[in-house]
Amino acid sequence: MAPQIAPSILSADFARLADEIARIADSADWVHVDVMDNHFVPNLTLGLPVVQALLGHSALPLDCHLMIEDPDRWAPEYAEAGAKSVTIHAEAAKAPIRTLRAIRAAGARAGLGVNPATPVDGFEDILGEIDMLLLMTVEPGFGGQKFLDVVLPKVRRARELIKGRDLPVWLQVDGGVSTETIERCAEAGADVFVAGNAVYGADDPAEAVRRLRGQAEEATAKADW
């Protein structure tokens, strides 16, 4: 699969979210929406009502990343609202398979996210239940953090597991993705890249997306996975 870029509006101007999304409409593949509840992670961002409002103003599909307690309760509602991808965290879900199936049944791609310290091998048997595996490359909760190189071996391991099962599972990385780190992520096996500050901290967000895509494509072409 060709690399995909999902700019995170966590780094955008919250007072102008529709306009901020429009700035990347011609260059990005997704809009990444970080939903935080100040319980699972120590930050409070936005929730379902804002997502519902954005759905009417986005030319791009929404990729909702739920960093919340009780995702089993809330995740299907994001899919039902119209989000095209909904990711729950393995550390928070009590019934992940049931919830992943509910997300799919509601018409969205089902994602499973794991924190930097969570091994991926324990999820090999349920890879068939997901459409995307999200590996956090920072500790979840805040944008602008430094990329954790210690996660790269886990990215490689995740790619091996996906390839070994011959499954069409996307491998997403989220946190500290920039022009300095995206090539390493792509070489390790990632194919969907969440970038916040690297996009919305640039003078021209659309051009920043195109530059990141070019780097990811070049690194993917050289990768051996």
Backbone hydrogen bonds, N-H to C=O, Kabsch-Sander energy under -0.5 kcal/mol:
donor,donor_aa,acceptor,acceptor_aa,energy
4,Q,191,D,-2.4
6,A,193,F,-3.2
8,S,195,A,-2.1
9,I,7,P,-0.5
9,I,32,H,-2.1
11,S,8,S,-1.4
12,A,9,I,-1.1
14,F,12,A,-0.8
16,R,13,D,-2.0
17,L,14,F,-0.7
20,E,16,R,-2.5
21,I,17,L,-2.4
22,A,18,A,-1.9
23,R,19,D,-1.2
24,I,21,I,-1.5
25,A,22,A,-0.9
27,S,24,I,-1.5
28,A,24,I,-2.5
29,D,5,I,-2.5
30,W,5,I,-1.5
31,V,61,P,-2.2
32,H,7,P,-2.8
32,H,30,W,-0.5
33,V,31,V,-0.6
33,V,63,D,-2.8
34,D,32,H,-0.6
35,V,33,V,-0.8
35,V,65,H,-2.5
36,M,34,D,-0.7
37,D,67,M,-1.2
38,N,43,N,-2.1
43,N,41,V,-1.8
45,T,36,M,-1.7
46,L,34,D,-0.6
51,V,47,G,-2.0
52,Q,48,L,-2.9
53,A,49,P,-1.8
54,L,50,V,-2.6
55,L,51,V,-2.0
56,G,52,Q,-0.6
56,G,53,A,-0.9
57,H,54,L,-2.2
58,S,54,L,-0.6
59,A,57,H,-0.5
63,D,31,V,-3.2
64,C,62,L,-0.7
64,C,85,S,-3.0
65,H,33,V,-2.9
65,H,63,D,-0.6
66,L,64,C,-0.7
66,L,87,T,-2.6
67,M,35,V,-3.0
67,M,65,H,-1.0
68,I,66,L,-0.9
73,R,70,D,-1.1
74,W,70,D,-1.3
75,A,71,P,-2.9
77,E,74,W,-1.1
78,Y,74,W,-1.0
78,Y,75,A,-0.9
79,A,75,A,-1.5
80,E,76,P,-2.7
81,A,77,E,-1.8
82,G,78,Y,-0.9
82,G,79,A,-0.7
83,A,78,Y,-2.1
84,K,62,L,-1.1
85,S,62,L,-1.4
86,V,109,R,-2.7
87,T,64,C,-3.0
88,I,111,G,-2.3
90,A,113,G,-2.9
92,A,89,H,-1.2
93,A,89,H,-2.1
99,T,95,A,-2.3
100,L,96,P,-3.0
101,R,97,I,-2.3
102,A,98,R,-1.8
103,I,99,T,-2.2
104,R,100,L,-2.1
105,A,101,R,-2.5
106,A,102,A,-1.4
107,G,104,R,-1.9
108,A,103,I,-1.9
109,R,84,K,-2.9
111,G,86,V,-2.8
111,G,109,R,-0.5
112,L,132,M,-2.4
113,G,88,I,-3.4
114,V,134,L,-2.2
118,T,115,N,-1.7
123,F,120,V,-2.1
124,E,121,D,-1.5
126,I,123,F,-1.2
127,L,124,E,-1.3
129,E,126,I,-2.1
130,I,127,L,-1.5
131,D,110,A,-3.5
132,M,110,A,-1.5
133,L,170,W,-2.9
134,L,112,L,-2.7
134,L,132,M,-0.6
135,L,133,L,-0.6
135,L,172,Q,-3.1
136,M,114,V,-2.4
136,M,134,L,-0.6
137,T,174,D,-2.7
138,V,174,D,-0.5
142,F,139,E,-0.7
148,L,137,T,-2.6
149,D,147,F,-0.9
151,V,148,L,-1.8
152,L,149,D,-1.6
154,K,151,V,-0.7
155,V,151,V,-1.8
156,R,152,L,-2.3
157,R,153,P,-2.3
158,A,154,K,-2.7
159,R,155,V,-2.3
160,E,156,R,-2.1
161,L,157,R,-2.3
162,I,158,A,-2.4
163,K,159,R,-2.8
164,G,160,E,-2.6
165,R,161,L,-1.4
166,D,162,I,-0.7
166,D,163,K,-0.7
167,L,162,I,-1.6
169,V,167,L,-1.3
170,W,131,D,-2.8
172,Q,133,L,-2.6
172,Q,170,W,-0.6
173,V,192,V,-2.2
174,D,135,L,-1.6
175,G,194,V,-0.7
181,T,178,S,-0.8
182,I,178,S,-2.6
185,C,181,T,-1.8
186,A,182,I,-2.4
187,E,183,E,-2.6
188,A,184,R,-1.6
189,G,185,C,-1.0
189,G,186,A,-0.6
190,A,185,C,-2.4
191,D,171,L,-2.8
192,V,171,L,-1.9
193,F,4,Q,-2.7
194,V,173,V,-2.4
194,V,192,V,-0.5
195,A,6,A,-0.9
195,A,193,F,-0.5
199,V,196,G,-1.3
200,Y,196,G,-2.8
201,G,197,N,-1.8
202,A,199,V,-1.3
208,A,204,D,-2.1
209,V,205,P,-2.1
210,R,206,A,-2.1
211,R,207,E,-2.3
212,L,208,A,-2.3
213,R,209,V,-2.6
214,G,210,R,-2.3
215,Q,211,R,-2.2
216,A,212,L,-2.5
217,E,213,R,-2.8
218,E,214,G,-2.2
219,A,215,Q,-2.4
220,T,216,A,-2.6
221,A,217,E,-2.0
222,K,218,E,-0.9
223,A,219,A,-1.0
223,A,220,T,-0.6
